[in-house]
Amino acid sequence: MGTDFDDEGGAMNDRRDDDLDGENNPDGNAPSADDKDAASGDDFASQFTPAADDADEVSSSKPFTAPLYKPEEPAAPAKPVDKKAEQSELIAATRGAVQVEAQPKKEKKRKEKKPKEKKSKLNAKDKRAEKKERRREKKKNRSFALKTFLFLFSTVMFVGIVGGLGVGGYSALYVYRLSLDMPDYSVLQSYEPDIMTRIHAGDGTLIAEYANERRLFVPIEAVPEYVRGAFISAEDKNFYTHNGVDFRGIARAAVANVNHVLNDTRLEGASTITQQVAKNFLLTSETTIQRKVREALLAMRIEEILTKDDILELYLNQIYLGWRSYGIAAAALNYFNKPLDELTIAEAAYLAVMPKGPENYRPDRERSRASSLARRNYVLNEMVDNGYITEEQAVEARNEELVVFERPAGAQVQEADYFAEEVRRRIASEFGFDALLDGGLSVRTSVDMEYQTIARNALRNGLIAYDQRHGWRGAMAVLEGLEEWPVSLAATQLPRDLAPWRSAVVLEVSDALGTVTIGLSGSTMEEPLVGTIPLSDLEWARIQQDDRISVGPSIEDPSDVLSPGDVIFVEEVEAEIEAVTEIIEGEEVVVSEATTALHWSLRQIPAVNGGIVVMDPHTGRVLAMVGGFSFDASEFNRATQARRQPGSSFKPFVYAAALDAGRTPSDLILDAPFVMPQGEGLPLWRPDNYSDRFYGPSTLRSGVERSRNAMTVRLAQDVGMERVVDIATRFGVVDHMDPYLAYALGAGETTLMRMTAAYSQFVNGGRRVRPIFIDRVQDRYGLTISRSDERVCEECSAEVWEGQAEPQLPDAREEVLDPATAYQVVSILEGVVQRGTGRSLRSVGVPLGGKTGTTNDERDAWFMGISPDLVAGAYVGFDAPYPMGRRETGGRVAAPIVREFLTQTVGTRPPIPFRRPPGIRIVRVNVETGLLAGPGDLNVIEEAFRPGTEPTGESAVIGSEEEDDFRSGSGGLY
């Protein structure tokens, strides 16, 4: 019961194979498991970590690029015999060099064969030790061979640059053959990188990101000069002067590598930024001479078609910088939570370190922190030498502390995780997964983050309140020993989205003091964090019985609830401490003033769950949606995916059908026992009222306000279930419904989202609305490719106001219910709050309406609340339907959730009445009889009527005579 679509996959394999540019990085730029995107299921290590034979590759393969300056030598045709001789000498010399390199390997293999003669005499332990030693020796020999090869190759390259037409001729031939099969480098002129899709709230707040590669494209003009300078200084100081291959750098590296080989230290390379672009975009990462030569050729050709700034733009946006960061803009956000133009010089220098090997400079690892700072300071020195910053700026940057902030993958705002997931599905469904993960879409959603936060807190508080009424289910886990409890507690896997809750372990229980001492998460062995839970915060934790509803005896001591080693959730709360007074010399004296104090309170994740939806009734925009208590604990969305019986919250659609058929709110319906046969062999169907009482003839209005089942069934029978089915289908409550009377009581199944949209159509005057999550989608270039509001407003394009009238947008939405009927239903729903089952919402203090809903055995509890400009619906129930307990109705369980939300939103604003459409007459009537109010009547309301339907005297009572003709039906809710 999870998501409909697969999660976003792993990152693309554009990591740099840095060759010589890697520093102490046998794994190149391959990200570790810690660098995986949270939503990726790919094995990054297996995809990008080089094989053991390639781990110590250090050859730059630069010597063959020297002849590119002189591809044709006039001396070669004049002396063909000498040329062949020279080539033969070169080939022989090259073979000799290869033999020098290969000889130690052959000797090593012969030595390795000797122990095999004694194989049978060695025990298993000796065999493993011998095998391990052989691998170590093999790696050492290979590393030495590769370094020797690089030294010889760099030397030959240097010699080839300064002289030797024979070497140049052979190299030219070699290069020419490789150049015949080159990738199309012109594609770089129309480069479109894979860019993450970003999801924004209605106010622009970033709520989620989805990508294979977390990349933000930024044009070179928007990259600060010191950021460019940091990367150029770290990677290619001669970038603006070479033509793609830095021959001076090659020569310098060749000379320097002589000393490195002799001292067995890290070898230097001279791969340019342009060469890295060629490799990352057009070549593979194989460590061969052929690839290196092609890389150099491509680099020089790229320089012919692109400017230096174009090349630098490609590099800075494509490069992998660790922590799921592709490109400098994404790295700035992921490491420092800053846009690119807000980076400090020190931060820019640190990011410029990362191409050398992100795993070597992880800021979250203490062992690499010192090397990170040293390398950062080296880049700062280079920036000074290259003129990008002053020495004073460098000194200030060196003294700056390295503070990083790792942004989470996926949803950035935990309050909106259910909402973001719903948007992700819709984008993937409409535009495809490739567009979602690589297309760089910018999605502006309808969610209001203030409403979203309030709705999430209201739902959680409501679920916790129900859960605590039904007792304590026990600790999440039990630690065997408490000697190293901070370590054991840190290893406990818990949902991350429960803040401000914290996990804790019970260290000591004192019945004498009435306290529990706890150790808190975040502790270390050196700095343990402890707190106490008073007995007063354990009183709710009566032990839950086997029926999951009833609870055990009252709590007398802390040990009745907790024991040492229990792993629990706690929350820090503020408690009021009353003033203490004493009678001194006949007068009451305040000894201590009233105050507040913080302490810890016991918490548990509710077993019951639910959802809340908040919608703009005029547009259908979903302003808030929460699909459960914890997204980390369960991604199943109870607001959109859970199909449950709405119970009595469906009744307004029955009464809407009656009003639309000509009935009035003052018409009388018989509230008396109702019996119907269900078929041969089945018991009679007897829908009862929740109170188990019947009240005789009552007004149609009271049938909704007091949620009378028998009245509702009789009314549905009177108007015909076909009308009810038609209304329910038009309103979108269901797609299909059989015309059985049981469905009049909410026996059908629907979702909270559908019910909220349906109630919105009462408020907006009967106009169809569809839930809108996405206001607008823009592509990577900022062009709008989809929007929810498709209305055309010709007058809205005026550049200046010249006294013209306000533009009027057309409303072409379908009318699903007559506006007069819709207002009559709204007026009745107001009565539910004023006099009926939703009275708890009167405390909000503004015009509100609503309807409770409870199904058989209290398995589902609903409340649908309406205001003139907001509709809020809440649902509560066990995921596997199970009775919630007697009296756990919609009015007790779900209504407080909606009340808390509305109190903090519309309750803080001036009251607005519900909008009355034309064609409605307001008449004073007696609320009990529905007749016109007399001079002495006290129980009077203002009732809404269509003109000509006002009460004139006594009227017939619907259902007062037994019907001879029974309709078939099944089910039974109250």
N, C-alpha and C positions, 0 to 999 in steps of 0.2 A: 504493500500500500504506500509505496514511496512515490518518487517523481516519475513523470511520464517519459522523460528523455534521459539519455545517458549523460553523465557528467562530462565536463570539458576534458579533453584529453591532454596528453603531455606536450612538452615543448618541442619546437622544431630543432633540427640538428644543424644549427649554424654556429656552434661554438668554434672558437678560433683554435687552430692548431698552430701554436706560436713558434714552433721550432726553437730557434735560438733565443727568441724573445721571452720564453718562459724562465722564471727564476725559481729554482728549487721546487719545481712543479712537475713531478713525473706523470701526473694525470692531466696535464694540459689545463684546459678551461672547463673540463667536464664537471658539471655540478654534482655535489653529493646528494645523498638522500634528503638532506636538510634543505636542498635547493629545489626540491620538487614543488611544482604548483600544487596547492592543496586540493584542487579538483582533478589532478591528473592521476591516471592509473598506470602510466607508463613507467618502465624501469629505466630511469635516466642513466644509472651507472652502466648498465649493459649496453645502452645505445652509444654512449659518448666516451667512455673510458678507453684509452688506447690499450691494445694488447701489450703483454709484457715485453715482447720483442721490440715494440715501438716506444716504450715508455721513456727511454733515455735518448731518443732521437735528437740530435743537435745539429745536423748538417743543414746549411743554408743553401747549398747547391748554387751559389752565385757565380763561380768562375765562368760558366758557359755564357754569361751575358756580356762579357767584355767584347767579343767580336762584333756586337751589334753596332758599334761605332764605325766599323770598317767591314761591312759584309762582303765587299768585293776588293781583292788585292790585285793590282796590275802585275805583280811579280809572278803570281801563280800560273797563268797561261804560258809565260815565257819559259819556265823551267818545269815542265810536267814531271820529268824524271826526279828532279830534286824534291818536288812536292810530295810524290809518293814515298820517297825515302824519309822525308820528314814525318809524314803521317805514320809510316811503319815504325819509326823510332818512338813516336808518341804512343802508338798502340802498345808497343813493347814495354815502354815505361809505365803506361797505365796498368798493363797486366802485372808488371812487377810490383806496382803499388798494391794491387788487389791481393797478390800472393803474400805480400808482407802482412797484410791485414788478416788474411784467411789462415796463415800458417799456425798462429797460436790456437785457433779453434780445432785444427786437426790434431795437434799435440794434446790438446785438452781431452778430445774424445778418446784418444788412445789411453790416456791415463784413467779415464773414467771406466774403461772396460776392465781394468785390472781387478777391481774389487768384485766383479761379477763371478770371478773364478772361485771366490770364497763365499758365495751367496748362501749356500746350504749351511755353512757353519755360523752364520750370523743370526742372532735372535731378532725378534720383531722390533725391539727398541733400538738396537744398533742399526737396523735397516732404515728406520725412519730418520735417525740422526745422520746417517750417511747420505740419504736422499736429500735431506735439507741442506747439507753441506755442499753437495753437487750443484743444487740450484743456486746457492749463494755464490759459488765459484763461477758458475756459468754467467750469472748476471754481471759479476765483476769483470769477467773477460769481455763480455759483450760491450759493457760500458767503455772499457778501455779501447776496444776496437773501434767503436763509433767515434770516440774522441780523437783517436789517431787518424781515422778517415777524415774527420772534419778538418783537423790540422793540415793534413796533406792537401785536401781539396781546396781549402782557403788559400794555402800557399801557391798551389798551381794557378788558382784564379788570379791571384795578385801578379804572378809572373806573366800570365796571359794578358793582363791589362797593359803592362809596360813594355812588352816586346814579344817577339817570337811569332813570325808570320805563319810558321807551320802549325803551331798550337791554334792560332787564330783561324787558319783555314779549316782545320779539323772541327773546331768548335762551331764554325759557321755552317758546315755541312750538317752537323748534329742538330743545331738549332733549326736549320731550314726544314729538316725532316719532321721535327716536332711541330713546327708552325703550320704544317699542312692540315692538321686536325685540331682546330682550336674552337672553343665555344664562341657563340655570338655575343661579343661584348657590347654591342649596340643596345642590348636590352636594358642596360643600366640607365639609358637616357629616359626610360619610362618606368623607372623603379617604383613599385608600390609595395611597401613592406607589410608584413602581417602586423596588425595593430589591434590592441584589446578593445572590446566593446565596453562602454561605460554607461552605467545606469544612474540617473539622477532623479532626485525628488523634485517636486513641483517648484521648490525654491532654489534649485540648482545644487543642493547638497549631494555629494557623491555617496551612493548607498551600496554599489556593487560594481565589480569588474569581472569580466569573463574573457579568457584568452588561452590559446596554446602558448603564446609567448607574450609576457606582460611588457608590451612596448607602447610608447607614445611617440608619434612622429613629431619632430620639431624642426622647422626650416632653419638653415644655417644662420639666417639673419637674426633669429631669435636666440641664438646661443651666445651668451656673454663672452667677451674677448678673453677673459682670464680662464674660462672653462676650456675654450679652444686651446689656449696656450698650455694649459696643464696637460692635455692629452698629446699635443705635439711635442712638448718637452719630454714626456715620458716615453713616447713611442717612436718619434721620427723628427728630430730637431731640424733636419734639412728638408722638411716636407715642401716648403715653398721654393726650393732652389733646384731639386733634382727633377729628372724627367720620368719618374716612376721607379727607377732603381738607383739606389744610393751607392755609387761606386766608391766614393770616398769612405763611406761607412764600411763597405766590404773590405777595403784595403786596411782600414784601421782595425777591424775585427780580426783579419788574418794575422796582422802583426801581434795584436794583443793575445790571440789564442795560443801563440807560441809559449808565452809565459803561463797561460792557464793550463796547458797540457802538462808542462813541466811541474807545476805545483798542484795538479789534480784539482783545480777549482772550476767553477761554473764557466762555461764557454760563452762568448758573446756572439750575437747575430746582428744582422743589418737589414731585416725585413722591413720594408717601408709601409706606410699606411696604405698606399696605393696597391701594393702587393697583397696586403691583407684583405682589401676590398675585392681584388681579383679572386683570391682563394675562397673567401666567404660566400661570394655570390655566384661564381662561375665554375669552381673546381671542387674536388673532394678534399678531404683532409688526410689522404694517404701520404705517408712519409717516403717519397721516392724522388730521385733526381729529376725524372721526367716531369713530375708535377711542379717541382720548384722552377724548372726552366720555363714551363708554360706560364707559371705565375708571373715570372719576370717579363716575358713577352707580352702578356696581357696587360700588365701594369703600364708598360710603355705605350701600348695602343690606347688604353683608357685615357692616359694623359693627353692624347691627341683629340679626343672627342668631348672630354669633360674638363671644366675648369677645376682649379684646386679646391675652391669652396664647394663645388658639387661633389667632389670626391670625399672631402671631409664630412659633408652632410650625410653621405651614404654610410661612412664608417661610424660616425657617432650615433646614428640611429639603428644600426644593425648589430653592433658589438654586444656580446653577452658579458654582463658585469656581476654575475652571481645573484643570489637571493631572488631568483625568478625574474631578474631585471634584464630586459633587452633594450639597449639604447640608453642614452644618458638621462633623458627626461624621466623614464620609469625608474632608473636607479636613484635619481634625486628624491623621488617620492618614497621609494621602498626603504632607502637607508636613512634619510633625514626628514621625511614627511614634509618636504618643501618643493615648491615649483623650482624649475631650473634657475630662474633669474634671482632667486633668493639664497642660493648657495653661497657660503663663505669661500674665500680662497683656499683655506685649509680643507674644506669639504670637497671642493673641486679637485684638489691635488690627491685626496684620498681615492676618489672615484677613478682618477687616472692611473692609480696603482693596480686596479682590479684586472685589466686585460692581461697582466702578467700571470694571473692564476688566482681566480676568486677564492679557491679553497685555501690558498696559502695566507690570505689576508682577511680571513673572516673576523669581523670585529666582535662577534659574540663568543669567541674562543680565546681564553686567556693566553694560551701558548702562542697564538699568532698575533697578539696585540702589539708586542714589542716590535716585531718585524713589520707590522702595518705602519706603525709610527715612523720607524726608520726609513721605510720606503717612501712614505708621504713626504718626509723632510728632504729626501733626495730629490723628489720631483719639485719641491719648492726651490731648492738650490738651482736646479736646471731652469726653472722659470725665471729666476733672477738673471742667470747667465744669458738667457735668450731674450731678455728685455721685456718680458710680459708683466712682471711686477718689480717693485723696488725692494731693496734690502730691508727697509723698514717694514714693509708689508709682509715679507717673508718671516722676519723675526716674530711679528705678531701672530702669524699663522702657525709657526712652530710651537708657540706657547698655548695654542688653543687645544682644549681637551677634545678627544675624539668621542663624541656621543652619537650613537646611532639609534634609529627607531625602525624596527622591522614591522612594516605594515602587514596586516593579515591578508591572506588570499581570499577571494570570494567576496562575500558581503562585508562592507566596511562599517556599516551601522547595524549592530545586532538587533536593535528594535525592529528593523525592517527586513529580517532575513526571510520570513515567509512571503512577504510581498515581493522581494527581489527574486525569489525562486519562481513565483508565478509569472513575473515579467520575463524571466529567462526562458521559460517554456514557450511563452507566446512569441517571443522573438525567434526562437529556434523553429517553431511551427510555421511562421509566416515567411521568414527569410532564409532558413536553413542553418545548419550548424556551422558551416564554413563562414558565413557572414557573422554569426554570433561570436565565434572564437578568433577570427582573423580579419574581419571586415572593418574594424575601427568605427563601428556605429556609435552614435551618441543618442541615447534614449532618454527623453524627458517624460517622466511618469506623473501620475496624478496624486501620488501620496503626499500628504501634509505631515511633515516630521513631528510637529507639535502634537497633532492628533494621534499619530502613530504611537508615540511614546506614552501618551495618556491612555490610549486603548490597551496597549500591552500591559501596563501596570494595573489597569482596572480588571482585565481578564485574570491576571495572576492573583490579584487579591481575592477575587471571587472564588477561584478554584482552591486557594489555600483555606479560605473561610469554610468552604464545604468540607475539605479534607480534614481539617482539625476537629470538626464536629463529629467525625467518625474515627478518631483515635490514631494511635501510634502503631506503625507496622514494623518497627524495629530498625536497627542500625543497618547501614548500607554494606558494611563489612566489619570484620573484627581482626585487629592486629594481634599476632601471637605474643610478641614481646615489645616492650616499650623502651628498651635501652637506646635504640636509635630511631625513635619514632619520627623525627623530621624527615629522615631518608625514606622510611616506609610510607609515610603519608604522601610525600611528593610523588611516589610511584603509583598512587591510586588514580585511575583514569576517571575523570568526572566531566560532565558537560561544561563547556566554557562560557555559556551564555546565561549563567545563573547569578551574575553579579547583581547586587552587592553581597550575595551569599558567599560563604567560604566553607571549605571543608575543614574538619577538625577531628581530633582523636581525644577520647576521654582519658585523662591521666589519673584522676582521683575523684571518688564520690564520697561526700561527707554528709551523712544523714544528720549528724549533730549540728553542723553549721547550716544545713539546708542548701548546699551549693555543690556544683560540679565543676571541677577544674579541667580545662581543655587546652590542648596544644593546637595552634592554628596553622593552616597552610601558609607557605612562604617562609617557614622557619628553617634555620640551619642548625647544625650541631653546635656551632659557635654562638649563634644568636637565636635561641628558641623564643617563640612568641606564645604567650599563654593568656588565658582569660577565664572568666567564671560565668556559669549559668545559674541564676537564682531559682529556687523552688517555684516561685510565682510564674516563671516562664515554662514550667514543665507541667502545669496543672491541666493543660489541654491534652496531654499525651497519655490518656487512658488507653490501655491495650485494646486494639481492635480484635473483635471476635471472629470466628470462622465464617460467619455469614457476610463479612466485609462491610457491615452496616452498624451493628451494635457495638458497644464498648464495655470495657471492664469497670471495676470499682474506681473510685476517686483516688487521686495520687496523694499519698501522705508523705513519702520520702523520695529524694532523688533516686535512690536505688531501686524504686519501683519501676523506673524507666530506663536508666542507663547503667552500664558497667564499664570498668577500665578496659581500654582496647577498642571500644566501639568507635567506628568511623561514622561521623554524622555531618549534617549541614547546620551551620549557624549563621545568624545575621545580627549585626550590631544594631541595637534599638535604643531609643531614648525613652526613659521612664520618668514619670513625675514623682517627686518625693514631697510628701505633704509637710507642712510646717509642724514643728513640735512645740507644744506649749506646756507650761507648768503653772500650778497655782502657788504663788509666792505671796505670803502675807495677805491672803484673801483676794489677790488679784491675779488674773490670767496673764502670764508673761510668755512671750515668744522666745523659746530657747534657740531654735534654728529656723531660718526662713525656708519657705517652700522653694524648691529648686528642681532641676532635672539632672539625670545622670545616665551615662551610657553603660550598657551591659550587653551580654550575648544572649540570644534567644534560640531555642531549638527549632529547626525547620526540617521538612521532608518534602520530596517531590510528590505532588498529588497523584493518586492513582486515577482519578477522574480527569477528564480533559474537556476541551471546548474551543470555541472560536468567537471572534467579534469582527463585524464589518461595519464600516462607517461610509456613507455614500452621500453625495450631493444629489438630492432628488430631482433637480431640474436638468442636470446634464448626465447623470449616471457615473460621474467620476468617482472612483473609489479613493476616498481620502485616507483611509486607514484599514488595515486588515491584519489580523493575527490568527494563525491557524493552530495554535496549541501553546502549551505552557513553555516548552523548550524545543527549539528547532534542532539543537544538537542531540537531544534525546530522541526526537521523532520528527522526521521531515514531513510526515503525513499532514496534509492541510485540512483541518476540520471545517474550514470556512468554504472551501471550494470542492473538496473531494468526498467528504462524508455525506452520504445520502441517508437521512434520518426522517422519522415521522414528525411533522410539525405540530401535531396535536391541535389544541384549541387556537393556536396562532393562525390556523387556516380559516377559522370561522368568519372573519371579515369578508372573505370572498363569497361565502354562502349568502351573507346578508347583502353584499353588493349586488348579487344576482337578483335577490328579492326586490331591492330598491329599484334596480334597473327595469324590473318587470312591473313596476307601478305601486309596490308597497311603500309605506311611509314609516319613519322611525317610531310613530305613535301607535301603529297597528298592534293589536293584541295577539299573542300566541299562547296556546295552552301549555303550561309547564306541569306535566303529569306523567305518570309511568307510560312508557312506550314499549310495546312488545311486537316483535316481528319474527316469523318463521324463517329459518335460513336454508331449509331444504330437508329432504327426507333423511332421517337418522341424525340430524344435527339439533342441538338445543336451541331454544328460542333466544333471539338477540334482545337484550334488555339494556340499552344505554342508560346509565345512571348519572346524576349530577355528582360532582365531587363531594358535596356536603351530605349525600345520601338522603336529601330532602327534595320535595317538589313544592312549588309556590303558586300554582294555579295560573290564571290568565296574567300575563306580564307583557310589557311593551317590547317591541322588537329591539329597541335600544338596550333594555335591561338584559336581553339575552346575550349581548356581546359584553356589556359591562361586568356582568356577574358570571359570564362564561357558562351558560346553562346548556347542557348537552341535549336534554330531551326537547327543549324548544328548538334548538338548531336542527335536529333531525326532522321535526315536524315541518319547519319552514322549508327545508330542502325538499321534502316530499311534496309540499304545496306548490313550489315554483318549478319543480322537476330537476332532477340531478343533471339532465342534459344541459340546462342553463348554467349550473354550477361548474360542470366540466368545461363548458365554453369559456366562462370567465377565467378559470384557473389556467387554461391553455393560453388564452390571449395575454394574460398577465405574465406568462412565462414561469409560473410556479412549477408546472410539470409539462412534459411533452405529450404525455398520454395518460388518461385516467379513465377507468371504467366507471359507469354511472351507478355505483353502489352507494347506498346511504352512509355506510361506514366512512366513506371518504369525506363526507361533510364534516366529520369530526377530526380530520387530519390523519387518516390511516395511510394515505399515500406517502411516498418518499420524495424528498427534495433536498436542496442544499441551503445553507445559510445565505450564500451569495444570491441565489435565486429569490429567496424570501425578502431579502433587503431590497433588491431591485423592484419586486412586486409592490411592496409597501411604498416605495418612492413614487410609484405611479398613482397612488391615492393622493399623495401630497402635491404633485405637480399638475393636478387637474385631469388625470386620465391619459397623459401622453406616454407613449412607449419609451422606455429607456433601456439601454443595454449597459452592463457594467463596463466601464472604461478604466483600464490600468495604464495605458500608454497614450500620452497626449501627442507626441511627435517623435519621429525617428529621422535622424540626419545621417548621411553617409560621411565618409572620411573627409570629404571636401566641404562639408557644411550644407549640402543641398538636402532639402526636406524630401524624403522619399515616402513618407507615410504620416498621416495625421488623423486624429479622431474627429475633429470638427471639420466637416467637409462643406459647410455652408459657404456660399459666395456672397461677399458684401462689396458691391461696386462702390458704394459711397464711403467705404472705410479708407480708401487710398488717398483722400484729400490731404495735401501737404500742410495746409493752414486752415484754421477755423475762421470762417467769414460770416458767422451768425446762422449758418445752416442748421437744420434740425438734426438731432442725434440719429445716427444711422439705425435703421431697423432691420435686424437680421431675420430672414424668413425661417419659419418653423414648419418643416415638412414632415415632422414625425407623425406616425400613425396614432390616431385616437383610439385607445383600447376601452375607454369607459367615458360616458357622458360626464362633463365637468361637474354638473349639479349632483349627480350620484356620487362622484368621487368626494365632493365636499361633505355630503351627508355622512359618508363613512368616516371621514376625518373627524367630523363633529362627534360621532359616536365613540371613536377612539380617544378623543379628549375626555369623554365621560369615564372611560376605563381608568384613567389616572385620577380624575376627580372623585369618583364614587365606587370604582370597581376593584378588580384584582391587581391593578397597577398603582394603588394609592401610595406606595413607597416613593414614587417619583414626584409627589407634590412638593417635597422639600426642595426641589431644584428652583422653584419660584418663578418659572416662566411658562408660557403656554406649551404644553406637551400632550402627546397622545401615545397610546401603546396597546399592546395585547400580549398577555401571557399565553404559554402553551406548555401542557404537560401530558405525556402519554401514559399508557397503562403501566402500573407499578413504578411510576416515576423513573422510567428508563431514559427519557429525554426531557430536558427542561429548556424552554425558550422564552425570550422576551424581545419583542419588536417595538422599538421606541421611535417616535416621530416628533420632529419640530418643524417649523415653517421652512427651514433651510438645511436640515440634516436628518438623516435616517440612520439609526444605529440598531443593529440586531445582534443578539448574543445567543449562543447555544452551549449547553453543558450536558455531558453524558459520558459513560464509559465507552471506550472504543469498541469493545465487545459488549453489546447491549446487556446491561445488568441493572437490577433495581437499585436506585440511589437511596431508598429509605422513605418511610412514610413522612409526609409533609415536605419533602424536598421537591417542591413544585417550581414552576417557572417564576412565580412571584417571589419565592424565597431564594432561589439559586441563581437565576439568570438576570432578574430585574435589578439587583444591586450592582451588577457589572455595568449595565447601561446607565443606571443612575449616577455612578461614580464618573463615568465618561461625560455625561451631559452636564453634570454639576461643574466640572472644570472647563467646559467649553461654552455652550450656550448659556449656562447659568451665570457666567461672569459678564454678560452683555445685557443691554437694555432689552426688555421683552418685546417680541414681535408677534402679532396675532397671525393665525393661519389666514391665508388669502382666500377671500370669498368670491366665487365667480358670479357673473350676471345670471339672473333667472332664479335666484334663491330668495325666499321670504323667511324672515326670522319671526317666530311666533312664540309667546310665552305659554308653556303647558305645564301641567302637573307631571312630575317625573315618574310617579308611580302609575297613574291611570292613562297618561298620554292625552287627556282631555284639556281643552282650553283652561287656562288658569283663572280661578275666580278671585274676587277681591280679598277673601280671607285665606287663600292658599299660601302656605309657607314653603313647601317643598317644590319650588318652581325652577324651571330651566328655560333657556331660549333654544328652541328647536328649529331645525332647518327643514323647510318644505319647498317643493316645487309649487309654483302658483296654481291654485285650484285644488290642492290636495290637503289643505289644512283640515284639522278635525272639526267637525260640526256637531257631533253628538256621539252617542254610543255606537260602536262598530262591532261587527262580527268577530268572534274569536277564532283564529286559525287553528285547525285541528281539534275543535270542540266536539266533532262527531267522528266516531270511529270509521275508518276507511274499510270498505269491503274488499278493495283491490290492493294487495300488498305487493311491493316491489322486492325483488330479490336483493340480498345484501350479505355482507360478511364483515368480520372484524368487530371492533368495539373499543373506542377510546373515550376518555373523559377530559 
